[in-house]
Amino acid sequence: MTTDTTGTAARDGEPRRGGPADSPFVRACRRQPVPHTPVWFMRQAGRSLPEYREIRASVPMLESCRRPELVTEITLQPVRRHGVDAAILFSDIVVPVAAAGIDLDIVPGTGPVVAEPVRTAADVERIARIGRDEVSYVDEAVRLLVAELGDTPLIGFAGAPFTLASYLVEGGPSRTHAKTKALMYGDPELWHALCARLAEVTSSFLRVQIEAGVSAVQLFDSWAGALSEADYRRFVLPHSASVLGGLADGGVPRIHFGVGTGELLAAMGEAGADVVGVDWRTPLDVATGRIGPDKAVQGNLDPTVLLAPWPVVEAEVRRIVEQGRAAPGHVFNLGHGVLPETDPDVLTRVVALVHELSARPARQG
């Protein structure tokens, strides 16, 4: 009897199984057979949990992302409570650009606010390149988590170049992205220089996480849905593809997610991810037809449904599990993040229901 590097015992001469790489989540991402549809929730570690609110009560957001022990505890909280099939690293999409020298803060009730928005080529040049040293706290947090999680996979993540660029150009969150689009249309050369630099920062940030041991990565393009498909292909796709394609040798599944991207799904499927996240607006079977048969899908319960009575939640979960069967691989998730007012017990019930509905008989052999 020997023990493999995941700590799973295996008989000499037999294939070694177990560990995060053989988990239902990673197998679904790779479009392999799974014992049940895996479940995790975007923003599962956050304000819906009383234990999170307690531990974050006196710690600003950016500071909390830079404390490995705190990141570890917050990341583990929903795994303990809900029994989800994957953990996602507690962080924020602006962490790497802050590490790259951008003066910003995450203001409660507002979001990231940038002191000096990007307007010129000189502004782009002041975005420094980063490596492990600049985000050593993330490297340490991932290593601590991998040791704690055992067979449960850990998802790393980063913001996509377009969404990061929008924050930097607007100076903060925006409903219209008017300044972003004005720069995009008015100075394409500067726009592409900005996104290329952000793609470098994002790629480096994700590679640090991969080398520290995450089992998958997700690229969030939260604001891409503000664009037409033509603009997405011209101004965004090359830079997202640079990030995702550049991580092809990382050996972990890559997930690509955006909000309001129903008309962009085909183009997003071309960016190089193994899994395309789908928000709640597009049924999963329809989304699969747009994305193509060589990608798994992730999603896509409307987060607000979780605030409804349980029979409503159950009916919607059943619908999504059924529609997900059209895809070559399905990871159950929300169509965006968990809302702060969500009852945590409902999330726990959803996990159990998805597992029950999708359970497949064990193979005999």
C-alpha positions in Angstrom: 0.0 0.0 0.0 1.3 3.5 -0.9 0.0 6.9 -0.4 -0.2 9.4 -3.2 0.6 13.1 -2.9 -3.1 13.9 -2.2 -3.0 11.7 0.9 -5.3 9.1 -0.7 -4.2 5.5 -0.2 -3.7 3.4 -3.4 -2.7 -0.2 -3.9 0.7 -0.6 -5.7 0.2 -0.9 -9.4 -3.3 0.6 -9.4 -4.2 4.1 -10.7 -4.2 6.6 -8.0 -7.6 8.3 -7.4 -8.9 11.0 -5.2 -7.8 14.5 -4.3 -9.0 17.8 -5.8 -8.1 16.8 -9.3 -10.5 13.9 -9.2 -13.3 15.8 -7.4 -16.8 16.2 -9.0 -16.1 19.9 -9.5 -12.9 19.4 -11.5 -14.3 16.4 -13.4 -17.3 18.5 -14.4 -15.1 21.3 -15.6 -13.2 18.8 -17.7 -16.5 17.3 -19.1 -15.8 13.9 -17.4 -18.4 11.7 -15.7 -19.3 12.8 -12.2 -21.2 11.1 -9.3 -23.4 14.2 -9.0 -23.6 17.8 -10.3 -21.1 19.8 -8.3 -22.2 23.0 -6.6 -20.5 26.2 -5.4 -21.8 29.8 -5.2 -20.2 33.0 -6.3 -19.8 35.2 -3.2 -20.5 32.1 -1.0 -17.9 33.5 1.5 -19.4 36.9 2.4 -22.1 39.0 3.9 -24.8 36.3 4.0 -22.9 34.5 6.7 -23.1 35.8 10.3 -19.7 34.3 11.0 -18.3 36.4 8.1 -19.8 39.6 9.4 -18.4 38.9 12.8 -14.9 38.3 11.7 -14.9 41.2 9.3 -16.5 43.7 11.6 -13.4 45.8 12.2 -11.2 44.9 9.3 -11.3 46.9 6.0 -11.8 44.9 2.8 -8.4 45.4 1.2 -6.7 44.7 4.5 -8.7 41.5 5.0 -7.6 40.3 1.6 -3.9 40.7 2.7 -4.1 38.6 5.9 -3.5 35.0 4.9 -5.0 33.5 8.2 -8.1 35.7 7.8 -8.5 34.8 4.1 -8.2 31.1 5.1 -10.9 31.3 7.7 -13.3 33.2 5.5 -12.8 30.9 2.5 -13.5 27.9 4.7 -16.6 29.2 6.3 -19.1 28.3 3.5 -17.4 24.9 2.9 -18.0 24.0 6.5 -21.6 25.3 6.6 -23.0 24.4 3.1 -21.0 21.3 2.0 -20.2 22.9 -1.3 -18.1 21.0 -3.8 -15.5 23.8 -4.1 -14.1 26.7 -2.2 -13.2 30.0 -3.9 -10.4 32.2 -2.6 -11.6 35.1 -0.6 -10.2 38.2 -2.3 -11.3 41.1 -4.6 -10.8 41.8 -8.3 -8.9 45.0 -7.5 -6.2 43.3 -5.3 -3.7 42.8 -8.1 -4.1 46.3 -9.5 -3.6 47.7 -6.0 -0.4 45.5 -5.8 0.6 47.0 -9.2 0.7 50.5 -7.6 -2.8 51.9 -8.3 -4.0 54.1 -5.4 -7.5 52.8 -4.6 -9.8 51.8 -1.8 -12.8 49.6 -1.5 -15.4 51.9 0.0 -18.2 50.2 2.0 -21.5 50.6 0.1 -19.8 51.9 -3.0 -17.0 49.5 -4.1 -13.6 50.2 -5.5 -12.7 53.9 -5.8 -9.6 54.9 -7.7 -7.8 58.1 -6.6 -6.4 59.0 -10.0 -8.4 57.5 -12.9 -6.5 56.4 -16.1 -6.6 59.0 -18.8 -3.2 58.9 -20.6 -0.4 56.7 -21.7 1.6 57.8 -18.7 -1.2 56.6 -16.5 -0.9 53.2 -18.1 2.8 53.1 -17.6 2.4 53.6 -13.8 0.6 50.2 -13.6 3.5 48.1 -12.6 4.1 44.5 -13.5 3.6 42.1 -10.5 4.9 38.7 -9.4 4.8 36.5 -6.4 6.7 39.0 -4.2 4.0 41.7 -4.7 1.2 39.3 -3.7 3.0 37.0 -1.4 0.0 37.1 1.0 -2.1 35.5 -1.7 0.5 32.8 -2.3 0.6 32.1 1.5 -3.2 32.0 1.8 -3.6 29.6 -1.1 -1.0 27.2 0.4 -2.7 27.4 3.8 -6.1 26.6 2.2 -4.9 23.7 0.1 -3.6 22.1 3.2 -6.8 22.7 5.1 -9.2 21.7 2.3 -7.8 18.3 1.5 -9.9 16.7 -1.3 -12.0 19.8 -1.7 -10.8 21.9 -4.7 -9.9 25.6 -4.3 -10.8 28.0 -7.1 -8.5 31.0 -7.7 -9.8 34.1 -9.4 -9.1 37.5 -11.0 -10.9 40.3 -12.7 -10.8 40.3 -16.5 -9.0 43.2 -18.3 -12.2 44.9 -19.5 -13.8 45.0 -16.0 -10.6 46.2 -14.4 -10.1 48.8 -17.1 -13.6 50.1 -16.5 -12.9 50.6 -12.8 -9.6 52.4 -13.6 -11.1 54.6 -16.2 -14.4 55.4 -14.5 -12.7 55.9 -11.1 -15.2 53.5 -9.5 -18.4 51.5 -10.3 -20.5 52.8 -13.2 -24.0 52.1 -14.6 -23.3 53.4 -18.1 -19.5 52.9 -18.5 -19.6 56.1 -20.5 -16.0 57.1 -19.8 -14.8 53.6 -20.5 -16.5 53.6 -23.9 -15.4 57.1 -24.7 -11.8 56.0 -24.3 -12.4 52.7 -26.1 -13.9 54.4 -29.2 -11.9 57.6 -29.0 -8.4 56.3 -28.5 -8.3 52.6 -29.4 -4.5 52.6 -29.2 -4.5 53.7 -25.6 -7.4 51.4 -24.8 -5.5 48.3 -26.1 -2.3 49.4 -24.3 -4.3 49.6 -21.0 -6.0 46.2 -21.5 -2.7 44.6 -22.5 -1.0 45.8 -19.3 -4.0 44.6 -17.2 -3.9 41.3 -19.0 -0.2 40.9 -17.9 -1.1 41.8 -14.3 -4.1 39.4 -14.3 -2.1 36.6 -15.8 0.7 37.0 -13.3 -1.8 37.1 -10.4 -3.5 33.9 -11.6 -0.2 32.1 -12.2 0.8 32.8 -8.6 -2.4 31.1 -7.4 -1.9 28.2 -9.8 1.7 27.6 -8.6 0.5 27.8 -5.0 -2.0 25.0 -5.6 -5.4 26.1 -6.7 -7.4 23.5 -8.6 -9.1 25.9 -11.1 -9.3 29.6 -11.9 -12.1 31.9 -12.8 -11.8 35.1 -14.8 -14.6 37.5 -13.9 -15.7 39.9 -16.6 -18.5 41.5 -14.5 -19.2 44.4 -16.9 -18.7 42.8 -20.3 -22.4 42.7 -20.8 -22.4 46.4 -21.4 -20.9 45.8 -24.8 -22.2 44.7 -28.2 -20.8 41.5 -29.6 -18.9 43.5 -32.3 -17.3 45.7 -29.6 -16.5 42.7 -27.4 -14.7 41.0 -30.2 -12.7 44.1 -31.1 -11.9 45.6 -27.8 -12.1 42.8 -25.2 -11.8 39.3 -26.6 -8.1 39.6 -27.6 -7.1 40.5 -24.0 -9.3 37.9 -22.3 -7.9 35.3 -24.7 -4.4 36.5 -23.8 -5.0 35.7 -20.1 -6.9 32.4 -20.6 -4.6 31.2 -23.4 -1.5 32.1 -21.5 -2.6 29.8 -18.7 -3.2 26.8 -20.9 -0.1 25.2 -19.5 -1.2 25.7 -15.9 -2.9 22.3 -15.8 -6.1 23.5 -14.2 -9.5 24.2 -15.6 -10.2 27.9 -16.6 -13.7 29.4 -16.1 -14.9 32.6 -17.8 -17.8 34.5 -16.4 -19.7 37.7 -17.2 -23.0 39.3 -16.4 -25.6 40.2 -19.1 -23.5 38.3 -21.6 -26.3 36.2 -23.3 -25.4 37.7 -26.7 -21.7 37.3 -26.1 -21.6 33.7 -25.1 -20.3 32.4 -28.4 -17.5 35.0 -28.4 -16.7 34.2 -24.8 -16.5 30.6 -25.6 -13.7 31.4 -28.1 -11.6 33.1 -25.4 -9.9 29.9 -24.3 -11.8 28.8 -21.1 -12.8 25.3 -20.4 -16.0 26.4 -18.7 -18.2 29.4 -19.5 -20.3 30.8 -16.7 -23.9 31.8 -17.6 -26.0 34.4 -15.8 -29.6 33.8 -15.0 -31.0 35.5 -18.2 -30.1 32.6 -20.6 -31.4 29.1 -20.1 -28.5 26.6 -19.8 -29.6 24.5 -22.7 -29.8 27.6 -24.9 -26.4 28.8 -23.7 -24.8 25.4 -24.5 -26.0 25.8 -28.0 -24.4 29.2 -28.3 -21.2 28.3 -26.6 -20.6 25.0 -28.4 -20.2 21.3 -27.4 -16.6 21.5 -26.3 -17.2 23.6 -23.2 -18.7 22.9 -19.8 -21.2 25.5 -18.4 -21.6 27.0 -15.0 -24.7 28.5 -13.5 -27.3 29.8 -13.3 -29.9 30.3 -10.6 -31.1 33.9 -10.2 -29.7 35.0 -6.8 -33.0 36.7 -5.9 -34.9 33.4 -6.2 -33.2 32.4 -3.0 -35.3 35.0 -1.2 -38.5 33.3 -2.3 -40.4 30.6 -0.5 -38.8 27.1 -0.6 -41.2 25.6 -3.2 -40.2 28.3 -5.6 -36.5 27.8 -5.0 -36.9 24.0 -5.4 -38.8 24.3 -8.7 -36.1 26.6 -10.1 -33.3 24.4 -9.0 -35.0 21.4 -10.6 -35.3 23.3 -13.8 -31.7 24.3 -13.9 -30.4 20.9 -13.1 -32.5 19.5 -15.9 -31.4 22.1 -18.4 -27.8 21.6 -17.4 -28.0 18.0 -18.7 -27.8 19.4 -22.2 -24.2 20.5 -21.5 -21.2 18.2 -21.7 -20.4 19.3 -18.1 -22.4 21.4 -15.6 -21.3 23.1 -12.4 -24.4 24.4 -10.6 -24.0 28.0 -9.4 -25.9 31.2 -9.2 -26.2 33.6 -12.2 -24.2 36.1 -10.1 -23.2 36.4 -6.4 -25.1 35.6 -3.3 -27.1 38.6 -2.0 -26.3 39.7 1.5 -29.9 39.2 2.7 -29.9 35.5 1.7 -30.7 33.0 4.4 -27.6 30.7 4.7 -29.8 27.7 5.4 -31.4 28.0 2.0 -28.0 27.7 0.3 -27.3 24.6 2.4 -30.7 23.1 1.2 -29.9 24.0 -2.4 -26.6 22.1 -2.2 -28.3 19.0 -0.8 -31.1 19.2 -3.4 -28.7 19.5 -6.4 -26.8 16.5 -5.1 -30.0 14.5 -4.7 -31.4 15.4 -8.1 -28.2 14.7 -10.0 -26.9 11.6 -8.1 -25.8 8.9 -10.5 -25.5 5.2 -9.5 -22.0 4.1 -8.8 -20.4 2.0 -11.4 -20.1 -1.7 -10.7 -16.8 -3.3 -11.4 
